[in-house]
Amino acid sequence: MREVELDEDGGPGSEQLKRRFDPRQYRIDLGRAPLLRIVIAREPGSGRWLLLQLLHHLIGDHTTLEVMHAEVRAVLEGRGHELAAPQPFRNLVAQARLGVDAKAHEAFFRSMLADIDEPTLPFGLSQVHGDGSGIGEAHRMLPQALNDRLRAQARRLGVSLASLCHLAWGQVVALSSGRQQVVFGTVLFGRMHAGAGADRAMGLFINTLPVRLDLDGTGAEESRAHRTHARLAELLSHEHASLALAQRCSGVAAPAPLFSALLNYRHNTPAAMAGSGTDDGLSGVEWLGGQERTNYPLTLSVEDSGEALGLTAQVVEPISADRVCGYMQRALEAAGGGTGAGPRQAGARAGHPAGRRAHLPAGGAEPDGRGLSVGSLHPRAVRATGAPHTRGGGVGA
């Protein structure tokens, strides 16, 4: 823990802390412990204290943050004696190393990716080693009628809502990259096969792996939904595989990336969605906000609260994050069996790079208008996923 002094004339204390420890400027050295740091400061002009938590994603994910915060809450409420014994992270390491072997991982990813010889780069975005700078972010709640229609459609087809969302995102990626066989990254929960107590363990369990969808126009929408569902179920058996191994199994020659877009489908538990005040059970503590960033230039998160759906897009400027949310909503409307323009027609106007360029003003700037789990795939199962959430304050996967 480190205490810092804030400038009396530097503006709101919370903004000063955010600027001073902005992850795009302030780096956590991986060669020096700890990778979890707490910064505190007395806010100028008031009697309250501010606390900023910095967590490198190498040692944690969103579930880690939830567990940590729940334990802090228990201690502050005098219930520290009720806490269960800590779960060792080495259990996951053993499971990952002793589970599915590398040859099986390689065989799976070769069967899926061997004939992919060009990267999938929506909007031409190819820089997958970014530092999070120049990122625009937009949030959008989907209409309740669309939420209800999508859930009903998933039940009717016998697939998960996560599968429909992956199919819809695949349509967006296809139209914005000009490809019919698309590959994008998906975030996997990583705790489903990690043994007893994994839901209470701290550490980095989530993983990002490629998923391929063939959207060449053959087959009915129902057939594509079933194929997507089956592909994701297969992928879960390899959730601890190395991303580097998966990429080597494709026909894309290094150092070109296999994909540059990411989908993060996450269930948001009540604790994750809690705001400030009495909602989080800590009297006198106010939540001021958080931030997540990823090295990928395009990330779309689907926020599933169980009763509502939201979208969060992060994309490098000048691409409009709000427009990306709009593309995804249009694709979801089509996936839900809605009427009107489907994703192909919508993309032909605005989603494909050629259509996108037609919407750019003369100056060139485009105007603004928790991981996958078995629970996510089973139509009737409910399971909290562990992908990082904005409120969690962690760095994006």
Secondary structure, DSSP 8 states (H G I E B T S, - for coil): -EE----TTSS-HHHHHHHHT-TTTS---TTSS-SEEEEEEE-TTSS-EEEEEEE-GGG--HHHHHHHHHHHHHHHTT-GGG------THHHHHHHHHSS-HHHHHHHHHHHHTT--S-B-GGG----S--STTEEEEEEE--HHHHHHHHHHHHHHT--HHHHHHHHHHHHHHHHHT-SEEEEEEEE---TTS-TTGGG--S---EEEEEEEE-SS-S-HHHHHHHHHHHHHHHHTTTTS-HHHHHHTSS--TTS-SB-EEEEEEE--HHHH--SGGGGT-TT----------SSSEEEEEEE-SS-EEEEEEEETTS-HHHHHHHHHHHHHHHTT-SS--HHHHIIIIISHHHHHHT--TTS-------B-HHHHSTT---------GGGT----
